[in-house]
Amino acid sequence: MTPRPEAKFQKELRRSLEVAEEIPVGDIYVIPVKLDDCEVPESLKKYHWCQSRDSNGYNHLDYHWRTCFLTIRKEKMAESRW
């Protein structure tokens, strides 16, 4: 019997949220994207999320990805100096 796609999603979401709890405050690990007009699950309400249908949704997501990438890059450069 093949698991339903919803069950796989729920498992992946639970695992992501478990890992997110271990990430230092201020670091980006989870960026929920709301694809449809729906209720945000309780487990994701504490995170900052973006609306994909909003005219600024993509820009908002792009900004956070770039911020995350630049932070990681700076940390790697600082480590390599020592």
DRENLUM-349040 format. One record per residue (C-alpha): residue in three letters; x, y, z. Coordinates in steps of 0.1 Angstrom, whole numbers, plus 2048, in hexadecimal, padded with zeros to 3 digits. Each point is the difference from the previous one (the first is absolute). Layout:
alaXYZ...
***
This chain:
met800800800thr80F8227F5pro7FD81C81Aarg7EB81D7F6pro8128207F5glu7F081381Cala80F7E7819lys8238057F1phe7FC826802gln7F57FF824lys81E7EA809glu8188177EEleu7F081F810arg8047F1823arg8247F77F9ser8078237F3leu7F181081Eglu8147E9818val82080B7EFala7F68247FFglu7FE7FF826glu8257F9801ile80981D7E9pro80D820813val7E781C803gly8038187E3asp80D7E67E7ile7E97F67E4tyr7F67DC7FBval7DB7FF7F9ile7EE81A7E9pro7DC7F57FCval7F180B7DFlys7DA8037FFleu7F67F47DDasp7DB803804asp7E8814815cys7FF7E881Dglu8047FF826val8247FE80Bpro8057E1815glu805806825ser8237F17FFleu80B81A7E7lys7F081F80Flys81E80A814tyr8158037E0his80181D7E8trp7F07F47E0cys7F980F7DEgln7E28007E9ser8097F47DDarg7E28117F1asp80982180Fser8118177E7asn81D803819gly8007DB809tyr81D7F67E9asn81481E809his7FB7F8825leu80C7DC7FBasp81D80A7EAtyr80C81981Ahis8007E681Ctrp8127E67EAarg81B81A7F7thr80380B824cys8057DB80Bphe8197FA7E4leu81581F808thr8007F7825ile80D7DD7F9arg81A80E7E7lys80D81981Aglu8037E581Alys8137E97E9met81881C7F6ala806809825glu8077DB808ser8197FE7E3arg81481E80Dtrp80A7ED820
***
